[in-house]
Amino acid sequence: MAREFNVPPVIFPSGGIANVPHQRRTSASAPTPSFQPPRPLSNPGPSPNLPFMSFDFGAAQPSSSFSAAPVFSSNTISYSSFDEEPPLLEELGINTRQIWRKTVSILNPFRVSANLHEDADLSGPFLFLMAFGLFQLLAGKFHFGIILGWVTVAALFIYVVFNMLAGRNGNLDLYRCLSLVGYCILPMVIFSAISLFVPRDGFVIFAMGAVFVLWSTRVCTLLLVEVASCGVEHRGLIAYACWLVYMLFSLLVIF
């Protein structure tokens, strides 16, 4: 049995009332219409019941920090040539000519130029220490860590002994002391290179070791006394401290 529904009247904004029957009967045989979404209008206008809000995007001003792109003029750009750049060794503070002069002065134990060693550096000593370790490596001994550690301890030892003997007049700093001890190890480097061709169980290598130790001791003592401008009266004690240091390095070569 069909059920009856009451349909309320439809009121349009113009005031008219649509003629809609008050009763409608549904038939079981009539097909149910499918759902169809409302189609948007081609030019919808503003709704009279909603307030209209307008957004003026064109009125916004760009930020001051990004207001204009930087303009580069060809007259303000200067291109530096590679020929004007200083050499890499000069930028690193390595003076190869000065290192060579200091090396030549060490090779002559009787005429040591102390004025060349007033400007301390660690480039030359580092090269000598690496060469010393390389010759020891060719002899089957890996002593790189021992050499670097001993040089540091030796420079600290001589620095303390020299300043204790000189007292308040001592002006030897640790950096210059490390530079002098490193440069004076050059005779030990030569001894390490010659020892590769000398038997280790004979008297010859011990005699050679004594000569090179005295060479390093004399040069280091002269440089410490002349560069620091004090300690002349304690030359013997300073020479004894230097002799102990280079004797240890000679033992690395012999044994």
Sequence and secondary structure as in RCSB ss.txt:
>XXXX:A:sequence
MAREFNVPPVIFPSGGIANVPHQRRTSASAPTPSFQPPRPLSNPGPSPNLPFMSFDFGAAQPSSSFSAAPVFSSN
TISYSSFDEEPPLLEELGINTRQIWRKTVSILNPFRVSANLHEDADLSGPFLFLMAFGLFQLLAGKFHFGIILGW
VTVAALFIYVVFNMLAGRNGNLDLYRCLSLVGYCILPMVIFSAISLFVPRDGFVIFAMGAVFVLWSTRVCTLLLV
EVASCGVEHRGLIAYACWLVYMLFSLLVIF
>XXXX:A:secstr
   EEE    B TTS B    SEEE  TTS           SS    TTS      GGG    STTSS     TT
T     GGGS  HHHHTT  HHHHHHHHHHHH TTS  GGGGSS  SHHHHHHHHHHHHHHHHTT   HHHHHHH
HHHHHHHHHHHHHHHHGGG    HHHHHHHHHHTTHHHHHHHHHGGGS TTSHHHHHHHHHHHHHHHHHHHHHHH
HHHT  STTHHHHHHHHHHHHHHHHHHHH 
